[in-house]
Amino acid sequence: MTVCGTSIIGRAAEAGIVSVHAHNIRDYSTDKHRRVDDTPYGGGKGMLMSAPPVVACHEAVKEMAKGSTRTIYLSPKGKVFDQKKAAELAGYDRLILLCGHYEGIDQRAIDLVCDEEISIGDFVLTGGELPACVLIDSVARLIPGVLADSVCHEIESISCGMLEYPQYTHPEVFRDMAVPKVLLSGNHKLIDKWRYEQALMLTKKLRPDLL
């Protein structure tokens, strides 16, 4: 998966800290044309992924998985994903992510193989691949060794319970906008106070639901 093979997650994979594998459900189809979809019973538009190849693929992947495993179906019907769920999922040795397509997946396959359904928001996509990448990135960065220091994810937006304070780097002045003087003071007690106040102010303004 190219998306998960670059940047921080890509480097973690190269270091052997995390591993991401994509499995093609078509490889488990017994149809001579390797079809994995069919028309839904009861009528309706679109095609539905069939239960047999989905279940066969899951059984093969589960056989490879060692340690604690959780199977997740990326679905708009699932509970909306958040940082608390990411932290919970980071505690498993293996996650198996089932990506739907077309009109979704035969309910029998979902009932047989999935532990839970997760949504990344109240909108509809053409498949579960992008939500899977979002979940992988969010969970993987919580695994020890993926980020340089655990503090990197402990004090950032959402994880700390508020939005993150504004941050600045060089140059000191850009297009007549200067870095706040307190950040140049060297007084870390004042800097911490300013950052807390800014985080609180931003959270009240943009995400009061977090407070």
Salt bridges, closest charged atoms under 4 A:
ASP27 OD1 - ARG34 NH2 2.56
ASP38 OD1 - ARG35 NH2 3.89
GLU88 OE2 - LYS85 NZ 3.21
ASP106 OD2 - ARG108 NH2 2.65
GLU116 OE2 - ARG70 NE 2.73
GLU116 OE1 - LYS85 NZ 3.10
GLU129 OE2 - HIS101 ND1 3.89
GLU156 OE2 - ARG141 NH1 2.59
GLU197 OE2 - LYS193 NZ 2.62
ASP209 OD2 - ARG207 NH2 2.86
